[in-house]
Each structure stands twice: as C-alpha cells, then as structure tokens.
Amino acid sequence: MRRLALIALILLFLNSVAQVSMTVQLPPTGVVQKAHLWNMLLVSTSSSPILVKIEVIMTDVTTNQPIQTALSRTITLTS
C-alpha cells in the first residue's frame, strides 16, 4: 500500500510532455539532394510550445558508415 501511495505521489509531481509526431517524405530512390532531406512534417499535441532540433544522419547501406550529417537550428513547435 505504501508503494502505491508513493507511486501516485511521484506521478502527481511529474511534468508530462505531449507527443510529437513526425512524417517524413522520402525522396525518389537514387536522388539525394540536400533540400529533399528536410521534407518532413512535425506536429505537436502539447498545449505549450516545445523547442526541438532535428539531426539527419545518412549512412551507407552496406558499411553502415555515416555519409552525411546535418543539424537544424532550434525550432519552436506550437499547437
């Protein structure tokens, strides 16, 4: 009974964060252009703004070695 009360108390004080959904639009096979790597849609279900950064890492299929990496600036997602 003490554990249940402790868990309830902890959950009461935790700050929950809503889910962020990401939909990626892949470029055609064999066509890799820098502008096409960022074709994505981010949707936040939170009632408050969320700050995010996006990192894209392209890897070789056979060697699993990174080919190209990119990092976005900070983006604010609002509902």
C-alpha positions in Angstrom: 0.0 0.0 0.0 2.9 2.4 0.7 4.4 1.7 -2.7 1.1 2.6 -4.4 0.8 5.8 -2.5 4.5 6.7 -3.3 4.0 6.0 -7.0 0.8 8.1 -7.0 2.7 10.9 -5.3 5.5 10.8 -7.8 3.2 10.7 -10.7 1.4 13.7 -9.3 4.5 15.9 -9.4 5.9 14.7 -12.7 5.7 17.1 -15.6 4.2 15.3 -18.5 5.1 16.2 -22.1 2.9 15.6 -25.1 3.8 13.6 -28.1 5.5 15.0 -31.2 4.6 13.2 -34.4 6.9 13.3 -37.4 6.0 12.4 -41.0 8.9 12.1 -43.5 8.5 12.4 -47.2 11.3 10.3 -48.8 13.0 11.5 -52.0 13.0 9.2 -55.0 15.5 6.3 -54.9 18.9 7.3 -56.2 18.1 11.0 -56.0 19.8 12.7 -53.0 19.6 16.5 -52.8 20.3 18.5 -49.7 16.9 20.3 -49.9 15.0 16.9 -50.0 16.4 15.7 -46.7 14.3 18.2 -44.8 10.9 17.3 -46.3 9.1 16.4 -43.1 6.1 17.5 -41.0 6.4 17.8 -37.2 3.1 18.0 -35.2 3.0 18.7 -31.5 0.0 17.7 -29.4 1.2 19.8 -26.5 -0.7 22.9 -25.3 2.6 24.7 -24.7 5.5 25.4 -27.1 8.2 22.8 -27.5 11.8 23.5 -28.6 13.3 20.9 -30.9 16.4 20.3 -33.0 16.5 17.8 -35.9 19.5 15.8 -36.8 19.7 13.8 -40.0 22.4 11.2 -40.5 22.7 9.4 -43.9 24.6 6.1 -43.7 25.9 3.7 -46.3 23.6 0.6 -46.6 26.5 -1.9 -46.9 29.1 -0.5 -44.5 26.8 1.4 -42.1 29.3 4.3 -42.2 27.9 7.9 -42.0 28.0 9.6 -45.4 26.4 13.0 -44.5 25.1 14.6 -41.3 23.1 17.7 -40.8 21.7 19.5 -37.7 18.9 22.1 -37.8 18.6 25.2 -35.9 16.2 25.3 -32.9 12.6 25.1 -34.0 9.6 26.0 -31.8 6.6 23.8 -32.2 3.3 25.3 -31.2 -0.2 23.8 -31.1 
